[in-house]
Amino acid sequence: MSGRLRTRNIHFMVNEYEHDLIMQHVKESGSGTIREYMLDMASKGCVVNVNFDELRDVNYELKKIGTNINQIAHKVNAADAATVSDVRKLQEDWKSVMRIISMKFLRFT
């Protein structure tokens, strides 16, 4: 036992609600154990989880616009023309992406 790096013990009691809350946070953090979670929280100050759902929405919209651009480029290359409805569709898609970006990300600035 004398070769152990961690020789100090910290122990504290919690009520049922606090225990459940801590366990929920442990699961959400992705820490393997309560010990790892508590050590991270105590030594680093906080554990940050990033929710990428909003980025997935934007990515989905951008992929749709990319598909539309490719379709229009194919038409232009084949017939040397793009229709007004094609351009309007691109404008609508662009407005949709900008709306999502402003709703999801610009609110933090």
C-alpha positions in Angstrom: 0.0 0.0 0.0 2.9 2.4 0.5 3.5 2.6 -3.3 0.1 4.0 -4.0 0.0 7.5 -5.6 -3.3 8.4 -4.0 -3.1 8.0 -0.3 -5.7 10.5 0.9 -9.4 9.7 1.3 -12.4 12.0 0.9 -15.8 10.9 2.0 -19.1 12.7 2.2 -22.8 11.8 2.6 -25.6 12.8 0.3 -29.4 12.5 0.5 -31.4 10.4 -2.0 -32.2 13.4 -4.3 -28.5 14.5 -4.4 -27.4 10.9 -5.1 -29.9 10.6 -8.0 -28.8 13.9 -9.4 -25.1 13.0 -9.2 -25.7 9.7 -10.8 -27.6 11.4 -13.7 -24.7 13.8 -14.1 -22.2 10.9 -14.1 -24.2 9.2 -16.9 -24.5 12.4 -18.9 -20.8 13.2 -18.6 -19.7 9.9 -20.1 -17.4 9.3 -17.1 -16.8 5.7 -16.5 -17.3 5.8 -12.7 -18.5 8.1 -10.0 -14.9 8.5 -8.8 -13.8 9.7 -12.3 -16.7 12.2 -12.5 -16.1 13.6 -9.0 -12.3 13.8 -9.5 -12.9 15.7 -12.8 -15.4 18.0 -11.3 -13.3 18.8 -8.2 -9.9 19.1 -10.0 -10.9 20.7 -13.3 -13.9 22.8 -12.1 -16.4 21.4 -14.5 -17.2 18.8 -17.1 -18.6 20.2 -20.4 -20.9 18.3 -22.7 -21.6 19.6 -26.1 -24.9 19.0 -27.8 -24.4 18.7 -31.5 -28.1 18.4 -32.4 -28.3 22.0 -33.6 -25.3 21.5 -35.8 -26.8 18.4 -37.3 -29.9 20.5 -38.3 -27.7 23.1 -40.0 -25.6 20.3 -41.7 -28.8 18.7 -43.0 -30.0 22.0 -44.5 -26.5 22.6 -46.0 -26.5 19.2 -47.6 -29.9 19.9 -49.2 -28.7 23.1 -50.6 -25.6 21.4 -51.9 -27.8 18.8 -53.7 -29.8 21.6 -55.2 -26.7 23.5 -56.4 -25.4 20.3 -58.0 -28.7 19.7 -59.8 -28.8 23.3 -61.1 -25.1 23.1 -62.2 -25.9 19.9 -64.1 -28.9 21.6 -65.8 -26.7 24.6 -66.7 -23.9 22.4 -68.1 -26.4 20.4 -70.1 -28.7 23.1 -71.4 -26.6 26.3 -70.7 -29.5 27.7 -68.6 -31.0 27.7 -65.2 -34.7 28.5 -64.6 -36.0 31.2 -62.4 -37.6 28.6 -60.1 -34.2 27.0 -59.6 -32.7 30.2 -58.5 -35.7 31.0 -56.2 -35.4 27.5 -54.7 -31.7 28.2 -53.8 -32.7 31.6 -52.3 -35.4 29.9 -50.2 -33.0 27.2 -49.0 -30.4 29.9 -48.1 -32.9 31.9 -46.1 -33.8 28.7 -44.3 -30.2 28.0 -43.3 -29.7 31.5 -42.2 -32.8 31.4 -40.1 -31.6 28.2 -38.4 -28.2 29.6 -37.8 -29.6 32.8 -36.3 -32.1 31.0 -34.1 -29.6 28.4 -32.9 -26.3 30.2 -32.7 -26.6 33.9 -32.8 -28.7 34.0 -29.6 -25.4 33.3 -27.7 -23.6 36.4 -28.8 
